[in-house]
């Protein structure tokens, strides 16, 4: 469970719980304030129901974030196995290339090592290792290549045997790279889905927390209205301490003069 999710769950719980807990009392106060303004057959709107609907809606929006966050975390967990296969096969290939290079160097010299494309350090990037291994296979399989005489008498090299040592990890690495690329794409899709859910939640929260706060101010509960007011700096959260609440009813425009 990610911190962005837990932050938003906490904020949603503050607003939703306040709306549910104080719905009936707010409705009573609203009726007291506006009953004398009704005309004809008009009726006081069900403010308690409005509070409950606001609460339910925001809980649903945050639940969507939770589902998207869980899917994203699960997708990241799926990445471990193909990455491990990739790294193991890449390490095996890099080791084989290094050993073959050392054998060629001690047997034929550095000029032939360069001719075989094995000069320089063995790269650790899996894609680079794969490409180098495939080039080596091509070089070892070249029937037209003229192999030099070993630097010492009595040494014979069966380079065809090295093809088997390279072929299996090459196949494993190719498959693993395809799997890793797929997992990366799927993780990106899951990340985009989570980000969209976060954005929708934050937009909803700003409106619903704002409406809840405004209704509470209307019925005179300024303290609770300030607690559920949405932050202007942190999306999906209630106002931070650095965000000063709006002035309580009856205090606007007052001065300290006598």
C-alpha positions, 0 to 999 in steps of 0.5 A: 500500500503506497503512501499516496493511497494511505494519505488519501484514505486518511483524508477521505475518512476524516471528511466522510466520517464528519459528514456521516456523524453530523448529518442529522444535526446539520439537517436540523440546524439547516431547517431552523435557519431556512424554514422561514424562507420557504414559499408556497409548497416548498420543502426543506431539502434533505440535507442529511441525505446530501451529507450521506451521499457526499460521504459515500461518493468520496469513499467510492472514489478512494476505493477506486484508488485503492484497487488501482494501487493494489493492481500496480503493486502486484504488477511490480511484484510480477517483474521480479522473476523475469528480471532474475532470469534476465540477470542470471542468463546475462551473467552466465553469458558474460562469464562465457564470453570472458572465458572464451576471450581469455582462452583465445588471447592466451592461445592466439594472441590479442590481434585475433581476439580483436578480430573476433570482436572480443577486445575491450571489457565485457559490458554488463548491460543485458542487451549489450551482452546478448548482442556481443554473444550473438556476434561471437556465435556468428564469428565462431560459426564462420566456416570461411574463417582462417584460424591462426596457429596456436602460440604454443605447440601441442595446443588444439582448440575445438571452438565449435564446442563453445557454441553449445555453451553460448546457445542456451543462455542466449535463448534464455536471455532473449526470452527474458528480455521479451518478458521484462519488456512486457512487464515494463509495459504492463507496469506503465499501464498500471501506473497510468491507471493509478495516476488517473484514479488519483487525479479523479479522486483528488478532483472529487475530494476537492469538490466534496470536501469543499461542499461539506465544509461549506454546508457545515459553515452555513449551519454554523459549525465553523470548527468542523468546517475548518477540519474538513476543508480541502487543502489548496496545496496537497491534493486529496488531503484536508487543509494543512496547518499552513493553510489558514481557514476562512474567517468564522462568521461575524469576524470578517472585516473587523479590526482591532480599533476601539 
